[in-house]
Amino acid sequence: MRRIVLEQSKRANVGHIGSCLCVVDILHALFSSVLKISSIADNDRDRFVLSKGHAGLALYSALVMNGTFTEDTLNSFCGDGSMLGVHPESSLPGIDFSTGSLGQGLCMAVGATLAARMQQSGRRVYCLISDAECNEGAIWEAAMFASHHRLGRVTVIVDVNGQQAFGLTRDILNISNLRERWDAFGWQVSIVDGHDCSELVNILNAPQRADDAPRLVLARTKFGKGVSFMEEGRPLSLTHLKTDPINWHYLPMSDVEYRAALSELETAE
């Protein structure tokens, strides 16, 4: 999946590479071993909400891997007339919610979980949010609602990568005590390595009753995971830019950086 993300990002000449790379393992775990989706036409299939919609390319890659998208469809990413933009749209197969307005995805996931209860469906709902989204008041409104109504079929995964659009999360608005906060809001909280697929699958597949407290998984990730210079926030070709952790929120890859990134992935494989 990392290779697909790099190839499509380079072809479309877009940024958000670091945001996509740090959640690849979470999405792989979900779509390969957790989500129960026999058919996208099945109303009782599990639902997934990508609240941090700017990582849409990683989601598209997962949908290619599980056969929902073809590679030809993916190759239209950010092209003229394509529905595959930077943020996912609900008009696409396998995507139920248009996302990208940060802080809103959990509200949708909680609503979808309540709908499943009202329809007496056993489907589960999984929502991936970023740690920086926990700056948003709507997140905590949804958290209170889910806890009050004991919506045990919703699971939230927080991508704890420690940075956001304008700097490190601890500098913009320090939320280092996320475990204590979510616990205080009545959620069952676990902490995992966000790049350990086996650990992710085990915790996400743990038994959960419909009337249990909702589940929150803090997944510790590395921004730009798998590409050393992205993990370090270091541009290789734009040498006038200083090393900065948030560089790969936005920078598109040059040919030099693309070849270097692919080489690292090949070496790791």
C-alpha positions as CSV (number, residue, x, y, z in Angstrom):
1,M,0.0,0.0,0.0
2,R,2.9,2.4,0.7
3,R,4.1,1.9,-2.8
4,I,0.7,2.7,-4.2
5,V,0.5,5.8,-2.1
6,L,3.9,7.0,-3.4
7,E,3.2,6.2,-7.0
8,Q,-0.2,8.0,-7.1
9,S,1.0,10.9,-5.1
10,K,3.9,11.5,-7.5
11,R,1.7,10.9,-10.6
12,A,-0.8,13.5,-9.4
13,N,1.9,15.8,-7.9
14,V,0.0,16.3,-4.6
15,G,1.1,16.5,-1.0
16,H,-0.4,14.9,2.2
17,I,2.1,12.1,1.7
18,G,3.2,11.9,5.3
19,S,-0.4,11.8,6.5
20,C,-1.2,8.9,4.2
21,L,1.9,6.9,5.0
22,C,1.4,7.0,8.8
23,V,-2.1,5.4,8.6
24,V,-1.4,2.7,5.9
25,D,-0.9,0.0,8.5
26,I,-4.1,0.9,10.4
27,L,-6.1,0.8,7.1
28,H,-4.4,-2.5,6.1
29,A,-5.4,-4.1,9.4
30,L,-9.0,-2.9,9.1
31,F,-9.6,-3.8,5.5
32,S,-7.7,-7.1,5.6
33,S,-8.8,-8.6,8.9
34,V,-11.4,-6.5,10.8
35,L,-14.2,-5.0,8.7
36,K,-16.9,-7.5,7.7
37,I,-17.9,-6.5,4.2
38,S,-19.3,-9.3,2.1
39,S,-20.6,-6.9,-0.4
40,I,-20.8,-3.1,-0.6
41,A,-24.5,-3.6,-1.4
42,D,-25.1,-5.3,1.9
43,N,-26.9,-3.0,4.3
44,D,-25.6,-5.0,7.3
45,R,-21.9,-4.7,6.4
46,D,-19.6,-2.8,8.7
47,R,-19.0,0.9,8.1
48,F,-15.8,2.8,8.1
49,V,-15.4,6.6,8.4
50,L,-12.1,8.3,7.5
51,S,-12.5,11.5,9.5
52,K,-9.0,12.7,8.6
53,G,-10.1,12.9,5.0
54,H,-6.9,14.3,3.8
55,A,-5.5,10.8,4.0
56,G,-8.0,9.7,1.3
57,L,-5.3,8.3,-1.0
58,A,-4.4,5.7,1.7
59,L,-8.1,4.8,1.8
60,Y,-8.3,4.5,-2.0
61,S,-5.2,2.2,-1.9
62,A,-6.9,0.0,0.7
63,L,-10.0,-0.2,-1.5
64,V,-7.8,-1.3,-4.4
65,M,-6.2,-4.0,-2.3
66,N,-9.6,-5.4,-1.3
67,G,-11.0,-5.2,-4.9
68,T,-13.5,-2.4,-4.5
69,F,-11.6,-0.1,-6.8
70,T,-9.7,-1.1,-9.9
71,E,-6.2,0.2,-10.6
72,D,-7.6,2.1,-13.6
73,T,-10.0,3.9,-11.3
74,L,-7.2,4.7,-8.9
75,N,-5.1,6.1,-11.8
76,S,-7.7,8.8,-12.2
77,F,-6.8,10.2,-8.7
78,C,-6.9,14.0,-8.8
79,G,-7.4,13.9,-12.6
80,D,-9.8,16.0,-14.6
81,G,-13.4,14.8,-14.1
82,S,-12.4,12.2,-11.5
83,M,-14.4,11.6,-8.4
84,L,-11.1,10.6,-6.6
85,G,-10.1,13.8,-5.1
86,V,-7.8,14.4,-2.1
87,H,-10.8,14.0,0.2
88,P,-13.1,11.0,-0.2
89,E,-16.7,11.4,-1.5
90,S,-19.7,9.3,-0.7
91,S,-20.5,8.9,-4.4
92,L,-17.6,6.5,-4.6
93,P,-18.3,2.7,-4.1
94,G,-17.2,1.6,-0.6
95,I,-17.3,5.1,0.9
96,D,-20.3,6.0,2.9
97,F,-19.4,9.4,4.2
98,S,-17.8,12.5,2.5
99,T,-15.1,13.6,4.9
100,G,-12.3,16.1,5.2
101,S,-13.9,18.8,7.4
102,L,-11.9,17.9,10.5
103,G,-13.8,17.1,13.6
104,Q,-17.0,15.9,11.9
105,G,-16.3,12.3,11.1
106,L,-16.9,11.0,14.6
107,C,-20.3,12.7,14.6
108,M,-21.2,10.7,11.5
109,A,-19.8,7.5,12.9
110,V,-21.8,7.8,16.1
111,G,-24.9,8.6,14.1
112,A,-24.4,5.5,12.0
113,T,-24.0,3.4,15.1
114,L,-27.2,4.7,16.5
115,A,-28.9,4.0,13.2
116,A,-27.7,0.4,13.3
117,R,-29.2,0.0,16.8
118,M,-32.5,1.4,15.6
119,Q,-32.5,-0.9,12.6
120,Q,-31.5,-3.9,14.9
121,S,-28.5,-4.5,12.7
122,G,-25.4,-6.1,14.0
123,R,-23.0,-4.1,11.9
124,R,-20.1,-2.2,13.5
125,V,-18.8,1.2,12.8
126,Y,-15.1,2.1,12.8
127,C,-13.8,5.7,12.6
128,L,-10.2,6.9,12.1
129,I,-9.5,10.4,13.5
130,S,-6.3,12.3,14.1
131,D,-4.9,13.4,17.4
132,A,-5.2,17.0,16.3
133,E,-8.9,16.5,15.6
134,C,-9.3,16.1,19.4
135,N,-8.9,19.9,19.4
136,E,-12.4,20.1,18.0
137,G,-15.4,20.6,20.2
138,A,-17.6,18.4,17.9
139,I,-15.4,15.4,18.8
140,W,-16.2,15.7,22.4
141,E,-19.9,16.2,21.8
142,A,-20.0,13.0,19.9
143,A,-17.9,11.3,22.5
144,M,-20.4,12.2,25.3
145,F,-23.3,11.1,23.2
146,A,-21.8,7.7,22.4
147,S,-20.9,7.1,26.0
148,H,-24.3,8.2,27.4
149,H,-26.1,5.9,25.0
150,R,-23.6,3.1,25.4
151,L,-23.0,2.6,21.7
152,G,-20.7,-0.4,22.1
153,R,-20.6,-1.1,18.4
154,V,-18.5,2.0,17.5
155,T,-14.8,1.9,17.7
156,V,-12.6,5.0,17.2
157,I,-9.0,4.8,16.2
158,V,-6.9,7.9,16.9
159,D,-3.9,8.4,14.7
160,V,-1.5,9.7,17.3
161,N,1.3,11.1,15.1
162,G,2.0,14.2,17.2
163,Q,1.7,16.9,14.5
164,Q,-0.9,19.0,12.6
165,A,-1.1,21.6,9.9
166,F,0.9,24.3,11.6
167,G,3.2,22.5,14.0
168,L,3.6,19.9,16.6
169,T,0.3,19.1,18.4
170,R,1.9,19.7,21.8
171,D,2.8,23.2,20.7
172,I,-0.5,24.1,19.0
173,L,-2.8,22.7,21.7
174,N,-1.3,20.2,24.1
175,I,-3.5,17.0,24.4
176,S,-0.9,14.6,25.6
177,N,-3.3,13.1,28.2
178,L,-5.6,11.7,25.6
179,R,-6.0,8.4,27.5
180,E,-7.2,10.1,30.6
181,R,-9.5,12.4,28.7
182,W,-11.3,9.6,26.7
183,D,-11.5,7.5,29.9
184,A,-13.1,10.4,31.7
185,F,-15.7,10.6,28.9
186,G,-16.6,7.0,29.5
187,W,-14.8,5.2,26.7
188,Q,-12.8,1.9,26.9
189,V,-9.3,3.0,26.0
190,S,-6.4,1.0,24.7
191,I,-2.9,2.0,23.4
192,V,-1.3,0.2,20.5
193,D,1.6,0.5,18.1
194,G,-0.1,1.9,15.0
195,H,2.3,0.1,12.7
196,D,1.9,-3.3,14.3
197,C,-0.8,-4.9,12.2
198,S,-1.1,-8.0,14.4
199,E,-1.6,-5.9,17.5
200,L,-4.1,-3.7,15.7
201,V,-6.1,-6.7,14.5
202,N,-6.2,-8.3,17.9
203,I,-7.5,-5.2,19.7
204,L,-9.9,-4.2,17.0
205,N,-11.4,-7.8,16.9
206,A,-11.8,-8.0,20.6
207,P,-15.4,-9.0,21.6
208,Q,-17.7,-6.0,22.1
209,R,-21.4,-6.1,23.1
210,A,-23.8,-3.6,21.6
211,D,-24.5,-2.1,25.0
212,D,-20.9,-1.9,26.2
213,A,-19.1,1.4,26.6
214,P,-17.7,2.6,23.2
215,R,-14.1,1.7,22.4
216,L,-11.2,4.0,21.7
217,V,-7.8,2.9,20.4
218,L,-4.9,5.2,20.6
219,A,-2.6,4.1,17.8
220,R,0.9,5.6,18.1
221,T,2.2,6.3,14.6
222,K,5.2,7.8,12.8
223,F,4.5,10.6,10.3
224,G,5.8,9.5,6.9
225,K,6.4,6.0,8.1
226,G,8.7,3.9,5.9
227,V,10.5,6.8,4.3
228,S,13.3,8.1,6.5
229,F,13.6,11.6,5.1
230,M,9.8,12.1,5.5
231,E,9.9,10.7,9.0
232,E,12.6,13.4,9.7
233,G,10.7,16.2,7.9
234,R,13.7,16.6,5.6
235,P,13.4,17.7,2.0
236,L,16.0,16.2,-0.3
237,S,15.8,18.5,-3.3
238,L,14.2,21.7,-1.9
239,T,17.4,22.5,0.0
240,H,16.3,26.1,0.8
241,L,13.8,24.6,3.2
242,K,14.9,23.8,6.7
243,T,14.1,20.4,8.2
244,D,10.7,20.6,9.8
245,P,8.5,17.8,11.1
246,I,5.4,19.2,9.2
247,N,7.2,19.5,5.8
248,W,5.6,16.4,4.4
249,H,2.1,17.5,5.3
250,Y,2.3,19.6,2.1
251,L,5.3,19.0,-0.1
252,P,4.9,17.1,-3.3
253,M,7.8,14.8,-4.2
254,S,10.5,15.7,-6.7
255,D,11.9,13.0,-9.0
256,V,14.9,12.7,-6.7
257,E,12.7,12.2,-3.6
258,Y,10.4,9.8,-5.4
259,R,13.2,7.5,-6.4
260,A,14.8,7.7,-2.9
261,A,11.4,6.8,-1.3
262,L,10.8,3.8,-3.6
263,S,14.4,2.6,-3.0
264,E,13.8,2.6,0.8
265,L,10.6,0.6,0.4
266,E,12.3,-1.9,-1.8
267,T,15.1,-2.3,0.7
268,A,12.6,-2.8,3.5
269,E,10.7,-5.5,1.5
